[in-house]
């Protein structure tokens, strides 16, 4: 009789362990599938980063055009300043 009382809890624990192992495998498989990278090996976060970079690159031509305009304006100001300086000092002698 005492042997039966020992085997029943051991069999119950073994059954519970096997059941829990199955649940563990199902949960890990579900997590792997859920967090698997998107098609092409790119995760959703990487895809969003790439979209942000593309948006920044699309703005670049406008920014470059604005910088070109500023550079042209600066060159005109420098040329005008040189002209005025040469008109004020026709001999080429430096000012003191």
N, CA, C and O atoms as a GROMACS GRO file, in nm:
protein
  384
    1UNK      N    1   0.077  -0.120   0.000
    1UNK     CA    2   0.000   0.000   0.000
    1UNK      C    3   0.082   0.128   0.000
    1UNK      O    4   0.048   0.220  -0.074
    2UNK      N    5   0.185   0.137   0.077
    2UNK     CA    6   0.261   0.261   0.078
    2UNK      C    7   0.324   0.290  -0.057
    2UNK      O    8   0.346   0.406  -0.090
    3UNK      N    9   0.354   0.189  -0.136
    3UNK     CA   10   0.414   0.212  -0.267
    3UNK      C   11   0.315   0.282  -0.359
    3UNK      O   12   0.355   0.366  -0.439
    4UNK      N   13   0.190   0.249  -0.350
    4UNK     CA   14   0.089   0.312  -0.434
    4UNK      C   15   0.076   0.461  -0.401
    4UNK      O   16   0.057   0.542  -0.491
    5UNK      N   17   0.086   0.496  -0.276
    5UNK     CA   18   0.074   0.635  -0.236
    5UNK      C   19   0.192   0.720  -0.284
    5UNK      O   20   0.179   0.841  -0.301
    6UNK      N   21   0.304   0.656  -0.307
    6UNK     CA   22   0.421   0.727  -0.356
    6UNK      C   23   0.416   0.739  -0.509
    6UNK      O   24   0.453   0.843  -0.563
    7UNK      N   25   0.370   0.636  -0.578
    7UNK     CA   26   0.370   0.636  -0.724
    7UNK      C   27   0.266   0.733  -0.782
    7UNK      O   28   0.290   0.792  -0.887
    8UNK      N   29   0.154   0.750  -0.716
    8UNK     CA   30   0.048   0.838  -0.768
    8UNK      C   31   0.097   0.984  -0.776
    8UNK      O   32   0.080   1.046  -0.881
    9UNK      N   33   0.156   1.041  -0.672
    9UNK     CA   34   0.205   1.179  -0.686
    9UNK      C   35   0.318   1.192  -0.786
    9UNK      O   36   0.327   1.293  -0.857
   10UNK      N   37   0.406   1.091  -0.794
   10UNK     CA   38   0.516   1.096  -0.890
   10UNK      C   39   0.460   1.093  -1.032
   10UNK      O   40   0.507   1.168  -1.117
   11UNK      N   41   0.362   1.009  -1.059
   11UNK     CA   42   0.299   1.003  -1.192
   11UNK      C   43   0.229   1.135  -1.223
   11UNK      O   44   0.233   1.182  -1.337
   12UNK      N   45   0.166   1.196  -1.124
   12UNK     CA   46   0.100   1.324  -1.145
   12UNK      C   47   0.200   1.434  -1.178
   12UNK      O   48   0.177   1.516  -1.266
   13UNK      N   49   0.313   1.434  -1.106
   13UNK     CA   50   0.416   1.535  -1.134
   13UNK      C   51   0.477   1.516  -1.273
   13UNK      O   52   0.505   1.613  -1.342
   14UNK      N   53   0.497   1.390  -1.314
   14UNK     CA   54   0.552   1.362  -1.447
   14UNK      C   55   0.455   1.408  -1.555
   14UNK      O   56   0.496   1.467  -1.655
   15UNK      N   57   0.327   1.382  -1.534
   15UNK     CA   58   0.226   1.425  -1.631
   15UNK      C   59   0.222   1.578  -1.638
   15UNK      O   60   0.215   1.635  -1.747
   16UNK      N   61   0.225   1.644  -1.524
   16UNK     CA   62   0.225   1.791  -1.520
   16UNK      C   63   0.348   1.848  -1.588
   16UNK      O   64   0.340   1.949  -1.658
   17UNK      N   65   0.465   1.784  -1.568
   17UNK     CA   66   0.589   1.830  -1.630
   17UNK      C   67   0.581   1.819  -1.781
   17UNK      O   68   0.620   1.912  -1.852
   18UNK      N   69   0.531   1.708  -1.831
   18UNK     CA   70   0.517   1.689  -1.976
   18UNK      C   71   0.419   1.791  -2.033
   18UNK      O   72   0.444   1.849  -2.140
   19UNK      N   73   0.309   1.814  -1.963
   19UNK     CA   74   0.209   1.912  -2.007
   19UNK      C   75   0.269   2.053  -2.011
   19UNK      O   76   0.250   2.126  -2.108
   20UNK      N   77   0.342   2.091  -1.905
   20UNK     CA   78   0.403   2.223  -1.900
   20UNK      C   79   0.512   2.238  -2.008
   20UNK      O   80   0.528   2.347  -2.064
   21UNK      N   81   0.585   2.132  -2.036
   21UNK     CA   82   0.686   2.137  -2.142
   21UNK      C   83   0.620   2.165  -2.277
   21UNK      O   84   0.673   2.242  -2.357
   22UNK      N   85   0.506   2.103  -2.302
   22UNK     CA   86   0.433   2.128  -2.426
   22UNK      C   87   0.386   2.271  -2.436
   22UNK      O   88   0.395   2.333  -2.543
   23UNK      N   89   0.335   2.325  -2.326
   23UNK     CA   90   0.291   2.465  -2.326
   23UNK      C   91   0.410   2.558  -2.349
   23UNK      O   92   0.400   2.655  -2.423
   24UNK      N   93   0.523   2.526  -2.285
   24UNK     CA   94   0.645   2.606  -2.303
   24UNK      C   95   0.686   2.609  -2.450
   24UNK      O   96   0.720   2.714  -2.504
   25UNK      N   97   0.684   2.493  -2.516
   25UNK     CA   98   0.721   2.487  -2.658
   25UNK      C   99   0.624   2.568  -2.743
   25UNK      O  100   0.667   2.637  -2.836
   26UNK      N  101   0.496   2.561  -2.714
   26UNK     CA  102   0.398   2.638  -2.790
   26UNK      C  103   0.420   2.788  -2.773
   26UNK      O  104   0.414   2.863  -2.871
   27UNK      N  105   0.445   2.833  -2.652
   27UNK     CA  106   0.466   2.976  -2.626
   27UNK      C  107   0.592   3.025  -2.695
   27UNK      O  108   0.592   3.132  -2.756
   28UNK      N  109   0.701   2.949  -2.687
   28UNK     CA  110   0.825   2.993  -2.752
   28UNK      C  111   0.810   2.997  -2.903
   28UNK      O  112   0.861   3.088  -2.968
   29UNK      N  113   0.740   2.901  -2.960
   29UNK     CA  114   0.716   2.901  -3.106
   29UNK      C  115   0.633   3.023  -3.145
   29UNK      O  116   0.662   3.088  -3.246
   30UNK      N  117   0.529   3.054  -3.068
   30UNK     CA  118   0.444   3.169  -3.095
   30UNK      C  119   0.525   3.299  -3.087
   30UNK      O  120   0.508   3.387  -3.171
   31UNK      N  121   0.613   3.309  -2.986
   31UNK     CA  122   0.694   3.430  -2.972
   31UNK      C  123   0.793   3.444  -3.089
   31UNK      O  124   0.815   3.555  -3.137
   32UNK      N  125   0.851   3.334  -3.132
   32UNK     CA  126   0.942   3.339  -3.247
   32UNK      C  127   0.870   3.387  -3.372
   32UNK      O  128   0.922   3.471  -3.445
   33UNK      N  129   0.751   3.335  -3.396
   33UNK     CA  130   0.676   3.375  -3.514
   33UNK      C  131   0.630   3.520  -3.504
   33UNK      O  132   0.627   3.592  -3.604
   34UNK      N  133   0.595   3.564  -3.384
   34UNK     CA  134   0.546   3.700  -3.364
   34UNK      C  135   0.657   3.803  -3.381
   34UNK      O  136   0.634   3.911  -3.434
   35UNK      N  137   0.777   3.770  -3.338
   35UNK     CA  138   0.887   3.865  -3.342
   35UNK      C  139   0.985   3.838  -3.456
   35UNK      O  140   1.096   3.891  -3.458
   36UNK      N  141   0.943   3.755  -3.548
   36UNK     CA  142   1.028   3.726  -3.663
   36UNK      C  143   1.037   3.850  -3.752
   36UNK      O  144   0.938   3.921  -3.768
   37UNK      N  145   1.155   3.876  -3.809
   37UNK     CA  146   1.167   3.992  -3.899
   37UNK      C  147   1.070   3.982  -4.016
   37UNK      O  148   1.030   3.873  -4.057
   38UNK      N  149   1.034   4.097  -4.067
   38UNK     CA  150   0.941   4.104  -4.180
   38UNK      C  151   1.006   4.046  -4.305
   38UNK      O  152   1.122   4.003  -4.302
   39UNK      N  153   0.933   4.045  -4.412
   39UNK     CA  154   0.981   3.991  -4.538
   39UNK      C  155   1.108   4.065  -4.581
   39UNK      O  156   1.115   4.187  -4.572
   40UNK      N  157   1.205   3.992  -4.628
   40UNK     CA  158   1.329   4.053  -4.673
   40UNK      C  159   1.431   4.070  -4.561
   40UNK      O  160   1.536   4.131  -4.583
   41UNK      N  161   1.402   4.019  -4.444
   41UNK     CA  162   1.496   4.028  -4.334
   41UNK      C  163   1.502   4.163  -4.267
   41UNK      O  164   1.597   4.191  -4.193
   42UNK      N  165   1.403   4.249  -4.290
   42UNK     CA  166   1.402   4.383  -4.230
   42UNK      C  167   1.289   4.388  -4.128
   42UNK      O  168   1.174   4.356  -4.159
   43UNK      N  169   1.322   4.428  -4.006
   43UNK     CA  170   1.220   4.438  -3.902
   43UNK      C  171   1.134   4.563  -3.924
   43UNK      O  172   1.168   4.649  -4.006
   44UNK      N  173   1.025   4.572  -3.851
   44UNK     CA  174   0.936   4.687  -3.865
   44UNK      C  175   1.005   4.816  -3.822
   44UNK      O  176   0.983   4.921  -3.882
   45UNK      N  177   1.089   4.807  -3.718
   45UNK     CA  178   1.160   4.927  -3.672
   45UNK      C  179   1.261   4.973  -3.777
   45UNK      O  180   1.273   5.093  -3.804
   46UNK      N  181   1.333   4.878  -3.836
   46UNK     CA  182   1.429   4.913  -3.941
   46UNK      C  183   1.358   4.973  -4.062
   46UNK      O  184   1.407   5.067  -4.124
   47UNK      N  185   1.241   4.918  -4.095
   47UNK     CA  186   1.164   4.969  -4.207
   47UNK      C  187   1.120   5.113  -4.181
   47UNK      O  188   1.125   5.197  -4.271
   48UNK      N  189   1.077   5.143  -4.058
   48UNK     CA  190   1.037   5.279  -4.024
   48UNK      C  191   1.158   5.374  -4.030
   48UNK      O  192   1.145   5.486  -4.077
   49UNK      N  193   1.273   5.328  -3.983
   49UNK     CA  194   1.395   5.410  -3.991
   49UNK      C  195   1.430   5.441  -4.136
   49UNK      O  196   1.468   5.553  -4.169
   50UNK      N  197   1.416   5.341  -4.223
   50UNK     CA  198   1.444   5.362  -4.366
   50UNK      C  199   1.346   5.461  -4.426
   50UNK      O  200   1.384   5.544  -4.508
   51UNK      N  201   1.220   5.452  -4.386
   51UNK     CA  202   1.120   5.547  -4.438
   51UNK      C  203   1.152   5.690  -4.393
   51UNK      O  204   1.138   5.784  -4.470
   52UNK      N  205   1.197   5.704  -4.267
   52UNK     CA  206   1.236   5.837  -4.218
   52UNK      C  207   1.355   5.891  -4.296
   52UNK      O  208   1.359   6.009  -4.331
   53UNK      N  209   1.453   5.803  -4.323
   53UNK     CA  210   1.570   5.845  -4.400
   53UNK      C  211   1.531   5.889  -4.541
   53UNK      O  212   1.584   5.988  -4.592
   54UNK      N  213   1.441   5.816  -4.603
   54UNK     CA  214   1.396   5.852  -4.739
   54UNK      C  215   1.325   5.987  -4.737
   54UNK      O  216   1.342   6.068  -4.828
   55UNK      N  217   1.245   6.012  -4.633
   55UNK     CA  218   1.177   6.141  -4.623
   55UNK      C  219   1.279   6.254  -4.611
   55UNK      O  220   1.262   6.360  -4.672
   56UNK      N  221   1.385   6.232  -4.533
   56UNK     CA  222   1.490   6.334  -4.521
   56UNK      C  223   1.561   6.355  -4.654
   56UNK      O  224   1.592   6.469  -4.690
   57UNK      N  225   1.586   6.247  -4.725
   57UNK     CA  226   1.655   6.258  -4.854
   57UNK      C  227   1.569   6.330  -4.958
   57UNK      O  228   1.621   6.399  -5.045
   58UNK      N  229   1.439   6.315  -4.949
   58UNK     CA  230   1.350   6.384  -5.042
   58UNK      C  231   1.353   6.534  -5.020
   58UNK      O  232   1.330   6.611  -5.114
   59UNK      N  233   1.381   6.577  -4.898
   59UNK     CA  234   1.390   6.720  -4.868
   59UNK      C  235   1.524   6.780  -4.910
   59UNK      O  236   1.537   6.902  -4.915
   60UNK      N  237   1.622   6.698  -4.939
   60UNK     CA  238   1.757   6.746  -4.969
   60UNK      C  239   1.763   6.840  -5.090
   60UNK      O  240   1.831   6.942  -5.080
   61UNK      N  241   1.698   6.812  -5.202
   61UNK     CA  242   1.709   6.905  -5.316
   61UNK      C  243   1.664   7.046  -5.280
   61UNK      O  244   1.725   7.144  -5.324
   62UNK      N  245   1.558   7.058  -5.202
   62UNK     CA  246   1.512   7.191  -5.161
   62UNK      C  247   1.615   7.260  -5.073
   62UNK      O  248   1.641   7.379  -5.087
   63UNK      N  249   1.674   7.183  -4.982
   63UNK     CA  250   1.775   7.241  -4.893
   63UNK      C  251   1.900   7.281  -4.970
   63UNK      O  252   1.960   7.384  -4.942
   64UNK      N  253   1.939   7.200  -5.067
   64UNK     CA  254   2.057   7.232  -5.149
   64UNK      C  255   2.030   7.358  -5.231
   64UNK      O  256   2.118   7.443  -5.244
   65UNK      N  257   1.910   7.370  -5.288
   65UNK     CA  258   1.876   7.489  -5.366
   65UNK      C  259   1.879   7.614  -5.278
   65UNK      O  260   1.927   7.719  -5.321
   66UNK      N  261   1.829   7.603  -5.156
   66UNK     CA  262   1.833   7.717  -5.065
   66UNK      C  263   1.978   7.755  -5.031
   66UNK      O  264   2.011   7.873  -5.025
   67UNK      N  265   2.062   7.656  -5.010
   67UNK     CA  266   2.204   7.684  -4.981
   67UNK      C  267   2.273   7.748  -5.102
   67UNK      O  268   2.358   7.836  -5.085
   68UNK      N  269   2.238   7.705  -5.222
   68UNK     CA  270   2.296   7.766  -5.343
   68UNK      C  271   2.256   7.913  -5.352
   68UNK      O  272   2.339   7.998  -5.387
   69UNK      N  273   2.131   7.944  -5.322
   69UNK     CA  274   2.087   8.083  -5.325
   69UNK      C  275   2.162   8.166  -5.222
   69UNK      O  276   2.202   8.279  -5.251
   70UNK      N  277   2.182   8.112  -5.104
   70UNK     CA  278   2.255   8.185  -5.001
   70UNK      C  279   2.401   8.206  -5.042
   70UNK      O  280   2.458   8.312  -5.017
   71UNK      N  281   2.461   8.105  -5.104
   71UNK     CA  282   2.598   8.118  -5.150
   71UNK      C  283   2.609   8.224  -5.259
   71UNK      O  284   2.702   8.306  -5.257
   72UNK      N  285   2.516   8.224  -5.353
   72UNK     CA  286   2.516   8.326  -5.458
   72UNK      C  287   2.503   8.466  -5.397
   72UNK      O  288   2.572   8.559  -5.439
   73UNK      N  289   2.414   8.482  -5.299
   73UNK     CA  290   2.395   8.611  -5.234
   73UNK      C  291   2.523   8.655  -5.165
   73UNK      O  292   2.563   8.771  -5.174
   74UNK      N  293   2.588   8.563  -5.095
   74UNK     CA  294   2.713   8.594  -5.026
   74UNK      C  295   2.822   8.633  -5.125
   74UNK      O  296   2.898   8.727  -5.101
   75UNK      N  297   2.830   8.561  -5.238
   75UNK     CA  298   2.931   8.594  -5.339
   75UNK      C  299   2.906   8.733  -5.396
   75UNK      O  300   3.000   8.808  -5.420
   76UNK      N  301   2.778   8.768  -5.419
   76UNK     CA  302   2.747   8.901  -5.470
   76UNK      C  303   2.786   9.009  -5.369
   76UNK      O  304   2.841   9.113  -5.407
   77UNK      N  305   2.759   8.985  -5.241
   77UNK     CA  306   2.798   9.082  -5.138
   77UNK      C  307   2.949   9.099  -5.132
   77UNK      O  308   2.999   9.211  -5.120
   78UNK      N  309   3.023   8.988  -5.140
   78UNK     CA  310   3.168   8.997  -5.138
   78UNK      C  311   3.222   9.070  -5.260
   78UNK      O  312   3.314   9.152  -5.249
   79UNK      N  313   3.164   9.042  -5.376
   79UNK     CA  314   3.208   9.110  -5.498
   79UNK      C  315   3.179   9.260  -5.488
   79UNK      O  316   3.261   9.342  -5.529
   80UNK      N  317   3.063   9.295  -5.436
   80UNK     CA  318   3.027   9.436  -5.419
   80UNK      C  319   3.122   9.503  -5.320
   80UNK      O  320   3.164   9.616  -5.344
   81UNK      N  321   3.155   9.437  -5.212
   81UNK     CA  322   3.248   9.494  -5.113
   81UNK      C  323   3.386   9.513  -5.174
   81UNK      O  324   3.451   9.614  -5.147
   82UNK      N  325   3.431   9.421  -5.255
   82UNK     CA  326   3.561   9.435  -5.322
   82UNK      C  327   3.560   9.553  -5.420
   82UNK      O  328   3.656   9.629  -5.429
   83UNK      N  329   3.448   9.565  -5.493
   83UNK     CA  330   3.436   9.676  -5.588
   83UNK      C  331   3.441   9.810  -5.516
   83UNK      O  332   3.512   9.902  -5.557
   84UNK      N  333   3.364   9.819  -5.408
   84UNK     CA  334   3.363   9.944  -5.332
   84UNK      C  335   3.500   9.973  -5.272
   84UNK      O  336   3.542  10.089  -5.269
   85UNK      N  337   3.569   9.872  -5.225
   85UNK     CA  338   3.701   9.892  -5.169
   85UNK      C  339   3.799   9.938  -5.277
   85UNK      O  340   3.883  10.024  -5.251
   86UNK      N  341   3.790   9.881  -5.396
   86UNK     CA  342   3.881   9.920  -5.504
   86UNK      C  343   3.849  10.062  -5.554
   86UNK      O  344   3.939  10.135  -5.597
   87UNK      N  345   3.720  10.102  -5.548
   87UNK     CA  346   3.684  10.238  -5.588
   87UNK      C  347   3.734  10.341  -5.486
   87UNK      O  348   3.772  10.451  -5.524
   88UNK      N  349   3.732  10.305  -5.358
   88UNK     CA  350   3.779  10.397  -5.255
   88UNK      C  351   3.930  10.407  -5.251
   88UNK      O  352   3.985  10.509  -5.208
   89UNK      N  353   3.997  10.303  -5.294
   89UNK     CA  354   4.142  10.297  -5.287
   89UNK      C  355   4.197  10.263  -5.427
   89UNK      O  356   4.242  10.151  -5.449
   90UNK      N  357   4.194  10.357  -5.520
   90UNK     CA  358   4.233  10.325  -5.660
   90UNK      C  359   4.383  10.295  -5.675
   90UNK      O  360   4.420  10.223  -5.767
   91UNK      N  361   4.469  10.347  -5.588
   91UNK     CA  362   4.612  10.324  -5.603
   91UNK      C  363   4.657  10.189  -5.556
   91UNK      O  364   4.768  10.145  -5.588
   92UNK      N  365   4.574  10.122  -5.482
   92UNK     CA  366   4.610   9.992  -5.432
   92UNK      C  367   4.688   9.997  -5.303
   92UNK      O  368   4.730   9.892  -5.252
   93UNK      N  369   4.708  10.117  -5.249
   93UNK     CA  370   4.782  10.127  -5.123
   93UNK      C  371   4.688  10.086  -5.009
   93UNK      O  372   4.571  10.123  -5.008
   94UNK      N  373   4.739  10.012  -4.916
   94UNK     CA  374   4.652   9.966  -4.806
   94UNK      C  375   4.613  10.080  -4.715
   94UNK      O  376   4.688  10.176  -4.698
   95UNK      N  377   4.496  10.069  -4.656
   95UNK     CA  378   4.448  10.166  -4.560
   95UNK      C  379   4.520  10.147  -4.428
   95UNK      O  380   4.559  10.036  -4.392
   96UNK      N  381   4.536  10.256  -4.356
   96UNK     CA  382   4.598  10.244  -4.224
   96UNK      C  383   4.494  10.258  -4.117
   96UNK      O  384   4.526  10.251  -3.998
   0.00000   0.00000   0.00000
